[in-house]
Amino acid sequence: MKLPKSELRKIYTEKRKSMSSAEVEDLSKSIFKQFLGAFDMSKVKNVHIFLPIKQKNEVSTWDFIKYFWNKGISVFVPKMVQNEIKTIQLKPDTPLKENGWGILEPEDDFVKNIKFDIVITPLLYCDNQGNRVGYGKGFYDMFFSKMDHNALKVGVSFFPPAALISDVSEQDVPLDYLVTPTEVLSFISKSIK
């Protein structure tokens, strides 16, 4: 079965809306456990990760962030500036402020030219080829196209792939891995262990 992004966006937005905060928290913890079981973090220095939008029931990334800090891994998060993702380092004492989209963002200065080992990205849906459906603005595709191609692009999702995305474009940058509450799917030949 193939469906367009617009249809998948509707389906998976509704599925997420119907989840309780307890379900979101439990499934987020399962995703984190799957991630830890699949990825060797011993050589990882820099991770780019999103801060979850609570009102959209996004995967909670706080367990990831605290783990990275405890391991001495530098954590970077996105900040939207004129429809472009900029990068800011997140430390335990970094002040956060909610932006117009309800996303928590650090108030610190941007950093440039960071080589990320892993980029953990939000999504609404991902098919079994690594193509993702986000909120439809293309921010992460632009971000992926500008970053070091050796960085692993890892999506996190409550839902496994079902339908293929019928309207993938040349601007769409596929993920390398998808982590769900029950499995880690690979779309590339790079090793994660």
C-alpha atoms as one frame of an Amber mdcrd trajectory, in Angstrom:
protein
   0.000   0.000   0.000   1.223   3.500  -0.890  -0.134   6.717   0.579   0.785
  10.386   0.083   2.469  12.329   2.884  -0.633  14.451   3.470  -2.733  11.358
   4.208  -0.057   9.765   6.404   0.376  13.073   8.256  -3.362  13.080   9.081
  -3.432   9.424  10.160  -0.382   9.601  12.432  -1.233  13.016  13.889  -4.580
  11.524  14.977  -2.912   8.386  16.341  -0.542  10.485  18.435  -3.373  12.767
  19.634  -5.238   9.732  20.954  -2.302   8.650  23.153  -2.328   9.389  26.882
   0.663  11.105  28.484   1.388   7.819  30.334   1.481   5.934  26.992   3.805
   8.555  25.497   6.138   8.252  28.499   6.127   4.416  28.545   6.664   4.075
  24.792   9.379   6.764  24.865  11.228   4.734  27.518  10.914   1.608  25.309
  12.337   3.551  22.340  15.247   4.704  24.507  15.957   1.088  25.598  15.879
  -0.083  21.954  18.301   2.710  21.045  20.732   1.766  23.842  20.623  -1.887
  22.816  21.403  -1.127  19.167  23.957   1.691  19.137  27.529   1.664  20.451
  27.977   5.053  22.078  31.604   4.553  23.164  33.077   6.669  20.329  30.242
   9.191  20.059  31.238  12.782  20.871  28.436  14.981  19.516  24.707  14.269
  19.255  22.033  16.505  17.764  18.604  15.770  19.263  15.240  17.509  19.390
  13.404  18.704  22.466   9.912  17.162  22.415   6.761  19.185  21.813   4.615
  17.900  24.661   1.292  19.106  23.237   1.991  17.156  20.024   2.764  13.963
  21.987   6.241  13.700  20.468   8.644  11.033  21.677  10.181  12.241  24.939
  13.940  12.601  24.458  14.841  13.592  28.022  16.136  10.091  28.943  18.418
  10.255  25.875  19.676  13.712  26.802  20.415  12.827  30.438  22.185   9.636
  29.320  24.370  11.580  26.863  25.282  14.129  29.530  26.200  11.329  31.979
  28.450   9.761  29.317  30.209  13.073  28.599  28.658  13.329  25.123  27.992
  16.890  23.923  24.300  17.504  23.240  23.078  19.954  20.610  19.486  20.920
  19.865  17.732  22.806  17.071  16.508  26.368  17.221  14.327  27.708  14.440
  15.554  30.961  12.898  13.693  32.268   9.832  12.546  28.773   8.787  15.997
  27.237   9.190  17.354  24.942  11.872  20.298  26.443  13.740  22.266  24.521
  16.354  22.739  25.354  20.026  24.607  23.340  22.638  22.400  22.117  25.481
  23.977  21.729  28.906  22.228  20.814  32.175  22.160  24.482  33.214  21.118
  25.948  29.831  18.013  28.166  30.209  15.092  27.149  27.964  12.273  29.287
  26.580   9.162  28.194  24.658   8.939  29.514  21.087   5.805  30.294  19.059
   5.379  26.625  18.060   5.452  25.455  21.685   8.992  24.100  21.339  11.462
  24.601  24.161  14.646  26.245  22.865  17.870  27.314  24.554  18.539  31.031
  24.743  22.296  30.594  24.226  24.272  31.419  21.083  24.398  29.262  17.964
  27.339  27.037  17.209  28.675  26.291  13.739  30.662  23.549  12.033  29.948
  20.840  14.584  30.506  17.322  13.276  27.642  15.229  14.613  28.032  11.504
  15.110  24.278  10.994  15.435  21.263  13.176  14.660  18.096  11.991  16.408
  15.154  13.413  14.544  11.431  13.781  15.202   8.840  12.513  12.758   5.200
  11.607  12.436   5.801   8.540  10.265   8.600   6.653   8.511   8.184   3.996
   5.822  10.315   0.853   5.486  12.712   2.656   3.126  13.674   5.362   5.622
  11.495   8.077   4.089   9.978  10.247   6.797   6.882  12.360   7.165   7.279
  15.361   9.424   5.075  18.406   9.801   5.495  19.317   6.142   7.922  22.235
   6.265  11.069  20.393   5.106  13.245  21.846   7.897  15.034  18.576   8.649
  15.606  17.754   4.965  17.397  21.113   4.587  19.333  20.474   7.799  20.358
  16.957   6.686  21.511  18.214   3.277  23.957  20.658   4.908  25.477  18.410
   7.577  28.374  15.945   7.448  27.239  12.903   5.450  28.903  10.526   7.958
  26.469  11.489  10.733  23.865   8.814  11.363  20.311  10.065  10.856  18.147
   8.244  13.407  14.388   8.691  13.569  12.323   7.834  16.637   8.686   6.804
  16.279   5.908   5.203  18.297   4.694   3.434  15.153   6.306   0.847  12.843
   6.311   1.324   9.061   3.106   0.198   7.349   2.445   1.988   4.048   5.069
   3.280   1.628   5.150   7.032   1.028   3.922   7.610  -2.526   5.184  11.159
  -3.043   8.854  11.098  -2.014  10.719  13.958  -3.717  14.368  14.553  -4.572
  14.626  17.022  -1.669  13.606  14.343   0.851  16.603  12.943   2.727  15.963
   9.414   4.037  16.903   8.250   7.517  19.631   5.724   8.208  17.763   4.091
  11.111  14.339   4.085  12.712  13.886   3.247  16.399  10.415   2.150  17.538
   9.330   0.764  20.925   9.909  -2.801  19.673  12.745  -2.696  17.109  15.513
  -0.807  15.326  15.284  -0.788  11.526  18.311  -0.112   9.332  18.029   1.439
   5.880  21.782   1.499   5.167  24.801  -0.784   5.345  26.704   1.269   7.976
  27.287  -0.645  11.183  25.848   0.645  14.445  27.814  -1.619  16.787
